[in-house]
Amino acid sequence: EVLKIATHNGAVALGIDADTGMVEVGKRADILVLTEDPLKDIRNTRSIKWTIKSGVIMEPSLLLQEN
């Protein structure tokens, strides 16, 4: 439920759910690929393997360098 609140419900609240918030055909491809299951432990959301940003697979360390 926490993951749904942070993704889908957040997109609905911001009025951007037509473009984001769920993994569906036609929506922006901004997602995290994790090495651990966040449903087993919410702290597993920190186990980021890749970020897919605008359809491009990126290493987390590369994204940190952008800031």
C-alpha positions as CSV (number, residue, x, y, z in Angstrom):
1,E,0.0,0.0,0.0
2,V,2.9,2.4,0.8
3,L,4.4,1.9,-2.7
4,K,1.0,2.5,-4.3
5,I,0.5,5.7,-2.3
6,A,3.9,6.9,-3.3
7,T,3.5,6.2,-7.0
8,H,0.0,5.8,-8.4
9,N,-1.8,7.9,-5.7
10,G,0.9,10.5,-5.8
11,A,0.5,10.9,-9.6
12,V,-3.3,11.1,-9.2
13,A,-2.9,13.8,-6.5
14,L,-0.6,15.8,-8.8
15,G,-2.9,15.4,-11.8
16,I,-0.2,13.6,-13.9
17,D,-1.6,10.1,-13.8
18,A,-2.3,10.1,-17.5
19,D,1.5,10.1,-18.0
20,T,3.0,8.4,-15.0
21,G,2.3,6.5,-11.7
22,M,1.8,3.0,-13.2
23,V,3.8,0.8,-15.5
24,E,1.5,0.8,-18.6
25,V,1.9,1.1,-22.3
26,G,2.1,4.8,-23.3
27,K,3.3,6.1,-19.9
28,R,6.7,7.6,-19.2
29,A,9.3,4.9,-18.5
30,D,10.8,6.3,-15.3
31,I,11.2,3.3,-12.9
32,L,13.7,1.8,-10.5
33,V,15.0,-1.7,-10.8
34,L,15.7,-3.1,-7.4
35,T,17.8,-6.1,-6.3
36,E,15.6,-6.8,-3.3
37,D,11.8,-7.1,-2.9
38,P,10.3,-4.0,-1.3
39,L,7.2,-5.9,-0.4
40,K,9.2,-8.0,2.0
41,D,10.9,-5.0,3.6
42,I,10.3,-1.3,2.7
43,R,14.0,-0.7,3.3
44,N,14.7,-2.7,0.1
45,T,13.7,0.4,-1.9
46,R,17.3,1.4,-1.3
47,S,18.7,-1.5,-3.2
48,I,18.7,0.2,-6.5
49,K,20.3,-1.6,-9.4
50,W,19.3,0.7,-12.2
51,T,17.1,3.7,-12.8
52,I,15.2,3.9,-16.1
53,K,14.9,7.6,-16.8
54,S,13.0,8.7,-20.0
55,G,13.5,5.2,-21.3
56,V,17.3,5.2,-20.8
57,I,18.9,2.7,-18.3
58,M,21.2,4.6,-16.0
59,E,23.5,3.5,-13.2
60,P,22.6,5.2,-9.9
61,S,26.1,6.6,-9.5
62,L,25.7,8.4,-12.9
63,L,22.5,10.1,-11.7
64,L,24.1,11.2,-8.5
65,Q,26.8,13.0,-10.6
66,E,24.1,15.0,-12.4
67,N,23.3,17.0,-9.2
